[in-house]
């Protein structure tokens, strides 16, 4: 069994890598966090467009983000983090304090989802 060590960024890590933040939230109506680690809040920037705000900043913006969401009306959906395609704003780069992304639905564009999950690794 790998031992747990304390990394230089003050997060417990196993083998030097770990999930630095994660969140499960409702992205419809009034956005609400169900459960999270190292996430202080979610900003609703518009339809299907969200910013995940970190409680403790990352050491730099060179982290990896993965997201998933509930299917919307039976249509294939995907969560695209570190980019934003709503309102023609183009790509939004990650920062040490937050990451912005959107729920993109095939043939529809951005859409809100009732169940969104995001994890940040570094």
N, C-alpha and C positions, 0 to 999 in steps of 0.2 A: 504494500500500500504506500503511495507517495506521501511524503511528509508535507505538512503545511508550513509555509514560510511567510514572513511579512515582507512584501516588496517595498521598493524605495518610494512608491507612491502611496504607501500606507494602506494598501488593500491586501488581504490575505490572498496568496496565490499558491497553486500547486504546479510545480515544474516551471515557474516563471510566467505563466500565462493564465488569464482568468477572465470571467465575465466582469466587466467594470461597472456595468449598469444594465438594468432590464426593466421593462414595464409592460403591463397588460392593462389596456384602457378601452373605454367605450368612446368611440369617435362620432357618435350621433347625438343630436340635441345638445345638451350641456355636457361637454367632454368631462369624463370622470375616470380617475385612476382607480382600478380595482386592487392591484397589488404592484409593488415595485421594489427595486433596490437602487440606491443612488440616483433617483429621479425625484426632483422637487416639484415639478409641475409639467403640464402639457399646455401648449399654446395652440388654440384653434385659429389658423390663419385664413380659413375659408373652406369651401367644400373639399373634403378629402386631403387637406393640406395642414400638417401639424408640425410643431416644434417640440422636441423632447428636451427639457431643461435639466441639467445635472445638479445634484446637491453638492458634490465635490468635483471640482474641475479636473479634467483629464490633464496629464502632463504635457500633451501636445495634441494636435488634431489628426494624427496618423493612426487612427483606430479603425476597426472594421465594424460595420453595422449590418445586421440582418433583421428583416421584418416579415411578418405574415399577418394575414387578416382573414376574417370570415368571408365566404363567398357572398356576393351581393346580388340578390334576385336570381340566383342560379347562373350568373355570368362569371366567367373566369376573372379573378381579381389578383393583383399583385401589389405589394408594398414596395415602393422605390424610395430608399432613404439616401440622403446626401444629394438629393436633387429635388427640384420642385418645378412642375410644369404648369401650374395654375397662373392665371393672370399674366402670362407671358413673361414671368420673371426670370426664366432660365434656371441654370444650375446655381444652387446655393451651397457654398462650401461649408464643411463642418467646422466648428470652433471648439475650443477647449471646454466651453460651458454649455453647448447645446448642439443638436443636430436636427435639421429640418428635412422633411420628406413628405411623400404623398401616396395615397391609395389610388392606383391607376386601374381602371376597368376597361377591358377590351371593348372597342366600338362605342364607348360611352364617355370616356374621359375621367376626370377625378370624381370620386364619390366617397361619402361617409360610410364607415363600417362600424357595426356594433361591437366587434371584437378585434382589436389590433394589438399585436405583440411586437416589441422591438428589443433587441439585445445588442450590447456594445462590447466588443472584445479588444483586448490590447495585451 
